[in-house]
Amino acid sequence: MQKYLTLGMLMSLSYWGVAQQAAIDSSKYPRLKTFTAAQDQAEMMQQLGIKKLRPGPSGNEADPNHANYDEAQANPCPQLPDVLTTRNGKKVTTPDQWWNQRRPELIEDFEKEMYGRQPKNVPKVTWITKVTDNEVVGRIPVIAKQLIGRVDNSAYPLINVNINIVLVLPQNVKGPVPVMMMLGFPALPAPAQPSPADLEKLNVAFKEMMIKSNPDMKAIFDRYPAYAPLTRLPGPNFFAPPPNGDSPPTEQLLAAGWGYCTIEPGSIQADNGAGLTRGIIGLVNKGQPRKPDDWGALRAWAWGASRALDYLETEPQVNAKQVGIEGVSRYGKAALVTMAFDQRFGLVLIGSSGKGGTTLQRRVFGEAVESLTGSGEYHWMAGNYLKYGAEESSFGRKTGCDLPVDSHELIALCAPRPTFVSYGIPEKGDAKWLDQTGSYKATIAAGPVFKLLGVRDLGVSNDYNTEQMPAVLIGLMDGQLAWRQHNGGHTDAPNFQYVIPWANKMLKYERTNK
């Protein structure tokens, strides 16, 4: 159970924390390792017995080592691991077999070989409300909260981890409401501003402070007696048209009676290899390098999202059983990993996620396994993942075809909960590097698990080798497993106007006005 503090308690804790930090004797703790990303990767290669990694392909098609975009060469091992066949070759035919045998097998393989294990001794999180603000977004009154999740670092006080989130809930609907948790960059949407009377007091005090600091300021203010240094920003436009499909996703969510919660992944774990001895991974490891099956950044970000859900479970205005998780690109990967490992999340929107997300690892089209293992993105994954980009090692040569699991099985771990896979088009910047076709094949191949658990998949056959990807703007959204390729770029925003009604239908949510 997590703990929650008020702002009043925060002020006392801040003074105490500063005093405590000053008193830390670093000699009592393991020395914090400081590596570059290259040094950290080399350390992991040494642990694994890897002498040489294959470099990732170039995204520039004019380069001699450019990525493959020929479908005839994209499937070196076209037969995927059967999502409903156990390790000992037994066919899974009942939900009980899935939940008690096959799903745990898949979790074990994903933890060991791809995303890493979440440690059992991860410290607790104390949630602190930093700001509570009554705001207006568009024409919608909201309550906005900025919260900090302070991770207990008493076992290793040389590293601080403070999770940053902003929660925004509509006040014109009856709660509890569903909430979309979005991996990104939190900000209060429309901070409330001082009244004219309060603003006048602030200006008087500001002028006095400036003159006291620099007496020359008095002559300037005397020359412009009506000038007010502090002014109000434009307020809400109550005559603005209601949000539509071109409006920001956050405004579309609020208009539909949803709340949203933005969480900053970088406040949990840095998005680079040099940061692996810092952040939550470094805190648990007491500043030391990872072991091969330790978690990577994607799993760490997912852990942080789960801790934010812990907080949302205490909010009376939030329906904690209807919290979705959303992200684009690397954050799309993290959203999928979050949904797969934490069954409390009610739905997921996976935007343009590529390798490490919904795209098949075995496919060699655009982004490759080597793009992650041989580049600055290896930190997303467990150390063991490097094995599949090894050219020379104590265990020989391995490729993505040697992985015991693939992305269709990660998508299957989300079943039977609503799972929406979103992509844009290369012409608008959602590069073909992401291998939209490989993601569609994986989504098709995940379908049998959704059907086994009594819900609908995409509604087409599960033959991933023959099914053709639907045309752009043709969505498959009648089931708990959904797909739509919009005609925009590297974003999922154009799909929100379709995701929201789909989610309402799947969650059986109907907005009720106050």
C-alpha positions in Angstrom: 0.0 0.0 0.0 1.4 3.4 -1.0 1.3 6.5 1.3 0.0 10.0 0.5 0.9 13.3 1.9 -0.6 16.8 1.8 1.3 20.0 0.7 1.6 21.1 4.3 3.4 18.0 5.2 5.6 18.4 2.1 7.1 21.7 3.3 8.2 20.1 6.6 9.6 17.1 4.6 11.5 19.4 2.3 13.4 21.1 5.1 14.0 17.7 6.7 15.2 16.3 3.4 17.7 19.1 2.8 19.1 18.6 6.2 19.3 14.9 5.8 20.9 15.1 2.4 23.6 17.4 3.8 24.3 14.8 6.5 24.7 11.8 4.2 28.1 10.0 4.6 28.6 8.5 1.2 31.4 6.3 2.5 28.7 4.1 4.1 27.3 3.1 0.8 28.6 1.4 -2.4 30.3 3.9 -4.6 27.9 5.1 -7.4 29.2 4.0 -10.8 29.4 6.6 -13.5 29.5 5.1 -17.0 28.9 6.4 -20.4 26.4 4.5 -22.5 29.2 2.8 -24.4 30.9 1.7 -21.2 27.7 0.4 -19.7 27.0 -1.6 -22.9 30.6 -3.0 -22.9 30.2 -4.0 -19.3 27.0 -6.0 -20.2 28.6 -7.6 -23.2 31.5 -8.8 -21.0 29.0 -10.3 -18.6 27.3 -12.1 -21.5 30.4 -13.3 -23.2 29.7 -11.2 -26.3 32.8 -10.1 -28.4 31.0 -8.4 -31.2 27.5 -7.0 -31.9 26.1 -6.5 -35.4 25.5 -2.8 -36.2 22.0 -1.8 -36.8 20.9 -0.8 -40.4 20.8 2.8 -41.5 17.5 4.5 -42.0 18.9 6.3 -45.0 18.1 4.2 -48.1 21.1 5.8 -49.9 23.6 4.2 -47.5 25.2 0.9 -48.4 24.0 -0.6 -45.0 20.5 0.7 -45.4 17.6 -1.2 -43.8 15.7 -3.8 -45.8 12.4 -2.7 -47.3 11.9 -5.7 -49.6 9.0 -7.9 -48.4 10.6 -10.9 -50.2 13.5 -10.7 -47.7 11.6 -9.5 -44.6 10.6 -12.9 -43.1 13.7 -15.1 -42.6 11.7 -17.2 -40.1 8.0 -16.7 -41.1 6.6 -19.2 -38.6 5.9 -17.5 -35.3 5.9 -19.3 -32.0 2.3 -20.5 -31.4 0.8 -18.3 -28.7 -1.5 -21.2 -27.6 1.1 -24.0 -27.5 3.0 -24.6 -24.2 6.7 -25.2 -24.0 6.1 -29.0 -23.8 4.1 -28.9 -27.0 0.6 -29.1 -25.4 -2.2 -27.2 -27.1 -4.0 -24.6 -24.8 -7.7 -25.0 -25.3 -9.3 -23.5 -22.1 -9.0 -20.2 -20.3 -7.7 -22.0 -17.2 -4.8 -23.4 -19.2 -4.0 -19.9 -20.5 -4.1 -18.2 -17.1 -2.4 -20.9 -15.1 0.2 -22.3 -17.5 0.7 -20.5 -20.8 0.6 -16.9 -19.7 3.1 -17.5 -16.8 5.4 -19.2 -19.4 5.3 -16.1 -21.6 5.8 -13.7 -18.7 8.9 -15.7 -17.7 10.4 -15.6 -21.2 9.6 -11.9 -21.7 11.2 -11.0 -18.4 14.3 -13.1 -18.9 15.0 -12.4 -22.6 13.5 -9.0 -23.5 12.3 -6.6 -20.9 13.9 -7.7 -17.6 12.6 -8.6 -14.2 11.0 -6.1 -11.9 12.9 -6.6 -8.6 11.0 -7.8 -5.6 12.6 -5.2 -3.3 11.6 -2.0 -5.2 11.1 0.8 -2.6 7.7 2.2 -1.8 6.4 5.4 -3.2 4.9 8.2 -1.2 2.6 10.5 -3.2 2.6 14.2 -2.5 0.1 16.7 -3.8 2.2 19.6 -4.9 -0.5 21.7 -6.5 -4.3 21.5 -6.7 -5.9 24.0 -9.1 -9.4 24.7 -10.3 -9.0 25.4 -14.0 -11.0 25.8 -17.2 -9.9 23.9 -20.3 -11.7 25.1 -23.4 -15.2 25.4 -21.8 -14.8 22.6 -19.4 -14.2 23.2 -15.6 -11.5 20.8 -14.3 -9.6 20.1 -11.2 -5.9 19.7 -12.0 -3.3 18.2 -9.6 0.4 18.1 -9.9 1.7 15.2 -7.9 5.2 13.9 -7.0 5.8 10.3 -6.2 8.8 10.3 -3.8 10.5 6.9 -3.9 12.0 5.8 -0.6 15.7 6.0 -1.0 16.7 5.3 2.6 18.6 2.1 1.6 20.7 4.2 -0.9 20.3 7.9 -0.3 22.8 8.8 -3.0 20.1 8.5 -5.6 16.7 10.4 -5.6 13.7 9.4 -7.7 10.6 11.6 -7.8 7.9 10.6 -10.2 6.2 13.6 -11.9 2.5 13.4 -12.9 -0.4 15.7 -13.6 -4.0 14.5 -13.1 -6.8 16.4 -14.8 -10.5 15.5 -14.0 -13.6 17.1 -15.5 -15.9 18.7 -13.0 -19.0 18.9 -15.2 -19.8 15.2 -15.1 -20.7 12.8 -12.4 -17.9 10.5 -11.2 -16.2 8.3 -10.9 -14.8 8.8 -14.4 -12.4 6.8 -16.6 -8.9 8.2 -17.0 -6.4 7.9 -19.8 -2.8 7.7 -18.4 -0.5 9.2 -21.0 3.3 8.8 -21.1 4.7 12.2 -21.9 5.5 15.6 -20.4 3.2 16.7 -17.6 2.0 20.3 -17.4 -1.0 22.0 -15.8 -3.3 22.7 -18.7 -4.7 26.2 -17.8 -3.3 27.4 -14.4 -5.8 29.6 -12.6 -4.9 33.3 -12.6 -5.2 36.0 -10.0 -8.3 38.2 -9.9 -7.9 41.8 -11.0 -7.8 42.9 -7.4 -5.2 40.3 -6.4 -3.2 41.2 -9.6 -3.1 44.8 -8.5 -1.7 43.8 -5.1 1.0 41.7 -6.8 2.0 44.5 -9.0 2.3 46.9 -6.1 4.4 44.4 -4.2 6.5 43.6 -7.3 7.3 47.3 -8.0 8.3 47.9 -4.3 10.6 44.8 -4.5 12.2 46.0 -7.7 12.8 49.5 -6.4 14.2 48.1 -3.2 16.6 45.9 -5.2 17.5 48.7 -7.6 16.5 52.3 -6.8 16.9 53.3 -10.5 13.7 51.3 -11.1 11.7 54.1 -9.4 12.4 56.6 -12.2 11.3 54.1 -14.8 8.1 53.3 -13.0 7.4 57.0 -12.5 7.8 57.6 -16.3 5.1 54.9 -16.9 2.7 55.2 -14.0 0.0 53.1 -15.6 2.3 50.2 -16.6 1.6 46.9 -14.9 4.6 44.5 -15.1 2.4 41.5 -14.2 -0.5 40.9 -16.6 -3.1 38.2 -17.0 -2.9 35.6 -19.8 -5.9 35.2 -22.1 -8.7 33.4 -20.2 -10.9 30.5 -21.4 -13.0 31.2 -24.4 -16.5 30.1 -23.5 -17.7 30.9 -27.0 -15.2 28.5 -28.6 -16.7 25.6 -30.6 -16.8 22.3 -28.8 -13.8 20.0 -29.3 -13.7 17.9 -32.5 -11.4 15.3 -34.1 -8.8 18.0 -34.8 -8.7 19.1 -31.1 -5.9 18.0 -28.8 -6.6 14.5 -27.5 -6.7 15.8 -23.9 -9.6 18.2 -24.8 -11.4 15.3 -26.6 -11.1 13.2 -23.5 -12.4 15.9 -21.2 -15.3 16.6 -23.6 -16.2 12.9 -23.5 -16.3 12.9 -19.7 -12.9 11.3 -19.3 -10.0 12.5 -17.1 -6.4 12.2 -18.1 -3.1 11.7 -16.3 0.3 12.6 -17.8 3.3 10.8 -16.4 6.9 11.8 -17.1 9.0 8.7 -17.9 12.3 10.5 -17.5 11.4 11.2 -13.9 11.4 7.4 -13.3 14.4 6.3 -15.4 16.6 8.3 -17.9 16.2 7.4 -21.5 19.8 6.5 -22.1 22.4 3.9 -21.2 24.5 6.2 -19.1 21.5 6.6 -16.7 21.2 2.8 -15.9 23.1 3.3 -12.7 20.7 6.1 -11.7 16.9 6.4 -11.7 14.8 3.6 -10.2 17.1 0.9 -11.8 20.1 2.5 -10.2 18.4 3.0 -6.9 17.5 -0.6 -6.5 21.0 -1.7 -7.7 22.6 0.9 -5.3 24.4 2.6 -8.1 25.9 -0.5 -9.6 25.6 -1.9 -13.2 22.8 -4.2 -14.2 22.9 -8.0 -14.3 21.7 -9.6 -17.6 18.1 -10.2 -16.6 17.7 -6.9 -14.7 14.9 -4.6 -16.0 15.5 -2.0 -18.7 13.9 1.4 -19.1 10.7 0.2 -20.7 9.9 -2.0 -17.7 11.0 0.7 -15.3 8.6 3.2 -17.0 5.9 0.6 -16.7 6.6 0.2 -13.0 6.2 4.0 -12.6 2.9 3.9 -14.4 1.7 1.1 -12.1 2.7 3.3 -9.1 0.6 6.1 -10.6 -2.3 3.7 -10.9 -1.8 3.0 -7.2 -2.5 6.6 -6.5 -5.5 6.8 -8.9 -7.0 3.9 -6.9 -7.3 6.3 -4.0 -9.0 9.1 -5.9 -12.8 9.0 -5.4 -13.4 10.8 -8.7 -11.5 8.1 -10.7 -12.9 4.8 -11.8 -9.7 2.9 -11.2 -11.0 -0.2 -13.1 -11.3 2.0 -16.2 -7.8 3.5 -16.4 -6.2 3.3 -19.8 -2.5 3.6 -20.7 -1.3 5.4 -23.8 2.0 6.3 -25.5 3.6 6.9 -28.9 6.9 5.6 -30.3 9.2 4.5 -27.3 6.3 5.4 -25.0 4.0 3.2 -27.1 6.4 0.3 -26.4 6.2 1.2 -22.7 2.4 1.5 -22.8 2.2 -2.1 -24.2 4.6 -3.4 -21.7 2.7 -1.7 -18.9 -0.6 -3.3 -20.0 0.9 -6.7 -20.5 2.4 -6.9 -17.0 -0.2 -5.1 -14.9 -3.6 -6.5 -15.3 -5.3 -3.7 -13.4 -5.1 -1.4 -16.4 -8.4 -1.4 -18.3 -7.2 -0.7 -21.8 -4.3 0.4 -23.9 -3.7 2.6 -26.9 -0.3 1.7 -28.6 0.9 4.4 -31.0 3.6 3.8 -33.6 5.6 1.5 -31.4 7.9 -0.4 -33.8 10.5 -2.9 -32.5 10.2 -3.6 -28.8 6.5 -2.8 -29.1 4.0 -4.4 -31.5 6.3 -5.0 -34.5 7.5 -8.6 -34.8 11.1 -9.2 -33.7 11.6 -11.8 -36.4 10.8 -9.4 -39.2 13.8 -7.8 -41.0 12.1 -4.7 -42.4 13.2 -1.3 -41.4 14.1 -1.2 -37.8 15.8 -4.4 -36.7 16.7 -6.2 -33.5 20.2 -4.8 -34.2 18.8 -1.3 -34.2 18.2 -1.8 -30.5 21.1 -4.0 -29.5 23.7 -2.3 -31.5 22.7 1.3 -30.8 22.0 3.8 -28.0 18.6 2.2 -27.5 19.8 -1.1 -25.8 18.9 0.4 -22.4 15.2 -0.1 -23.1 15.6 -3.8 -22.8 17.1 -6.3 -20.4 20.8 -7.0 -20.9 20.0 -10.5 -22.2 18.4 -9.0 -25.2 21.9 -8.1 -26.5 22.4 -11.8 -27.2 20.1 -11.6 -30.2 22.3 -9.0 -31.9 25.5 -11.0 -31.2 27.8 -11.8 -34.1 30.6 -13.3 -32.1 30.2 -14.6 -28.6 30.8 -17.6 -26.3 27.4 -19.0 -27.3 27.8 -18.3 -31.0 25.7 -16.1 -33.2 22.0 -15.3 -32.5 19.3 -13.2 -34.3 15.7 -12.3 -33.6 14.7 -15.7 -35.0 16.2 -17.2 -31.8 14.0 -15.4 -29.4 11.6 -17.7 -27.6 8.8 -15.2 -27.8 7.7 -12.4 -30.1 5.4 -9.3 -30.0 2.2 -11.1 -30.9 2.5 -12.9 -27.6 3.1 -9.6 -25.8 -0.1 -8.2 -27.3 -1.8 -11.5 -26.2 -0.8 -10.8 -22.6 -3.2 -7.8 -22.8 -6.2 -10.1 -23.5 -9.1 -9.9 -22.9 -8.8 -6.2 -22.1 -9.4 -3.6 -24.9 -6.2 -3.2 -26.9 -5.9 -0.6 -29.8 -2.9 -0.6 -32.1 -2.4 2.7 -33.9 -0.1 3.8 -36.8 0.2 6.7 -39.2 1.6 6.7 -42.7 5.3 7.0 -44.0 4.3 9.9 -46.2 3.5 12.1 -43.2 6.5 11.0 -41.1 5.4 7.7 -39.5 8.3 6.1 -41.2 8.1 2.7 -42.9 11.1 2.0 -40.6 8.5 1.1 -38.0 7.2 -1.8 -40.1 3.4 -1.2 -39.9 2.9 -4.5 -41.7 4.9 -6.4 -39.1 2.7 -4.9 -36.4 -0.4 -5.9 -38.2 0.8 -9.5 -38.5 1.5 -9.5 -34.8 -1.9 -8.1 -34.0 -3.5 -10.8 -36.2 -1.5 -13.5 -34.5 -2.5 -12.4 -31.0 -6.2 -12.8 -31.9 -6.6 -16.5 -30.9 -6.0 -15.6 -27.2 -8.7 -12.9 -27.2 -11.1 -15.4 -28.8 -10.2 -18.1 -26.3 -11.0 -15.7 -23.4 -14.4 -15.0 -24.9 -14.0 -11.6 -26.6 -13.7 -10.5 -30.2 -10.4 -10.0 -32.0 -9.9 -8.0 -35.3 -12.7 -10.0 -36.9 -10.5 -11.5 -39.7 -8.8 -14.8 -39.9 -5.7 -15.4 -37.8 -3.6 -16.4 -40.7 -0.9 -13.7 -40.3 1.0 -14.9 -43.4 -1.9 -14.3 -45.8 -4.1 -11.5 -44.3 -3.5 -8.1 -45.9 -3.2 -5.0 -43.9 -6.4 -2.8 -44.3 -6.2 0.3 -46.3 -5.4 3.6 -44.5 -8.4 5.0 -42.6 -10.1 1.6 -42.6 -10.3 0.6 -39.0 -11.0 -2.8 -37.5 -12.7 -1.6 -34.3 -15.6 -4.0 -33.5 -13.7 -6.1 -31.0 -11.6 -5.8 -27.9 -8.6 -6.0 -30.2 -8.5 -3.1 -32.6 -6.4 -1.6 -35.4 -6.5 1.6 -37.3 -3.9 3.3 -39.5 -4.6 7.1 -39.8 -3.3 9.4 -42.5 -1.1 11.5 -40.2 2.5 11.2 -39.0 4.3 9.9 -35.9 1.4 10.4 -33.5 -1.8 8.7 -32.4 -3.7 12.0 -32.1 -5.8 11.5 -35.3 -7.1 8.2 -34.0 -8.5 9.6 -30.7 -11.8 10.5 -32.2 -12.2 6.8 -32.9 -10.5 5.5 -29.8 -12.8 7.3 -27.4 -16.1 5.9 -28.7 -14.5 2.5 -29.0 -13.3 2.6 -25.5 -16.6 3.8 -24.2 -18.3 0.9 -25.9 -15.7 -1.6 -24.6 -15.8 -0.3 -21.0 -19.6 0.3 -21.1 -19.1 3.9 -20.0 -21.8 6.5 -20.5 -21.1 10.1 -19.5 -23.5 11.6 -17.0 -23.6 15.4 -16.6 -23.9 17.0 -13.2 
